[in-house]
Structures are given as C-alpha cells and as structure tokens.
C-alpha cells in the first residue's frame, strides 16, 4: 500500500465535529481485521531496515530511520499479546503521532480506509476483560460479508511500553488552592481506561472527586439525568475533561450537545486528546470547548484545573 490513501487526510478533518471518523484497516494475523483512526497516522511505508535497541522493551522491534528521523518501531502483534512469528514480506509500518510522540507500528498487511460514524463504533464487550487491548469494535460489509473490526487502544499499548509519570514539576502545585480543590468534582470522559487512569492518578493528588464515563453518549445521558433531577450541573462540576475520539459520540459532538442544552451550557469543558494540536485548536473554537490539552501532560492538566478554580473564586 502506498500513501495515496492518506493524501487527503487534511480534507477529512471536516468529518470530525459531525460524529464521523475514518479508520485505517490492517491485519496482524490472517484472520482478524484491526484499525486505528486515520487522524493519528502520519504515513504508511514499507518496513525499512531496523536498528536494534539493546535493553529495550521486548515489543520494540528496533529503530527505523524515516526521512532522517529515528523512530522507535513497536511490533504490534507482540505488544497486544499474540505469539511471535517471522515477519511476512508484505508487512507495513504505520507511522503515528500520539501524545506528542512519533512511533511506528509494525503490522502485517495494511488494507484500506473506511468511513464510519461514531454511532457505529461500540465499546468492546464486558466479557473481553480489563486486560484487552481494544478501545472499541465495529463491523464493516465487504462483498456482502459482515466483518468484525477491532480498534486498538493505542494509549494502553504505549503506556505499557513507556511508563507514564504523574509526578509534577516543582512549583506547579499551588498549595494555597488545595483546600478549595478538596472534594471538587470533575467528570472524566474517555474510552481508554489507560487514559482515564492517567487523569485520575494525576488529579487525585489534588484531592478532587472524579466521576468517569467511557464514551460521550454515556456522559451526556449522565449530565442530562442530573439536570432532570433539578441539579445545577455547571455549579456542581468544576469541569468536564473529555477525549475527542470515543464510541457512539465523540467529544466534539458531546460538547456541541452540552452547549445546546440551556441547563448544561455553561459547563466548563476541556478537550484532552492525543490528536494533533493545530487541528484540535480549530475544532475547540468551532464546537465551543473552553480549553485544549494535548495528552499526556500532568503539569498542564493540573495547571488547567487550578486555573479553573481561580476563575470561580
């Protein structure tokens, strides 16, 4: 596969904000289809020669030199628990950008791109267990045959290879604000359990009470149910921190729905995502988020929460 399928990525940004996405389909074995969001992909290339990284994580296949840039290559098959096997001739390298870092994922055959709506994307079944590496599943029709597609939780994969650090830099924590933050409520909305844990572990240092939802639709229904009970949601919640990409309803659509409900419209909303910063800043303005944070930055996350606390004092 060449990069023609990715040439129009910039034009596809119009899909986001309309609860739509595009998935790049690929295989890591002969039977199953896997996918990641096109917006996180920089390019797809044939696998170049890899230089060994002694002492690295077992799932690191080596380092690739792509246009003068050294990029760590993760063997995705091994990273998500499949048994190792020899590299096939038609393997591809998917170069991605997550959480401000660039890495390559070694996969077998890259197939093609499909256009979906987030309402077609479902969470993995509860029977999959907490240790699975899927953030969602969907189905596609090919030649009259329905095929299951497993969407990889890349943040979980990366967190197991590159340990995330929740420690805060000196001077970030405002000790005078801590008594006021104690017991304040923040709603976290993210389909990745790893991403939620990163936020939870970081903000727990502030004594904040955290409420979690695993997708935008669940979050919206929760907020609406509180409003139906007569609760003043924007006052009860210090803020909502939401991912952009989620099954059933993405963060942009969620924000738009909240802004359209007079009972919820003044809720402070922060978009916390691994998608590209420049694109998200435009989307934040379009749908009405108050703040944008690129994952995963504990100092910035705490600073945004503290800034919000100062605003309401």
Helices and strands as residue ranges (DSSP letters): G 3-6, G 10-15, E 20-26, E 33-37, G 38-40, E 41-46, E 60-66, E 69-75, H 76-79, E 92-98, E 101-107, E 110-117, G 118-120, G 126-128, E 134-142, E 145-152, H 154-161, H 178-181, E 185-189, H 193-203, G 204-206, E 209-213, H 216-228, H 233-236, E 237-242, H 251-259, E 269-273, H 277-287, E 291-294, H 298-312
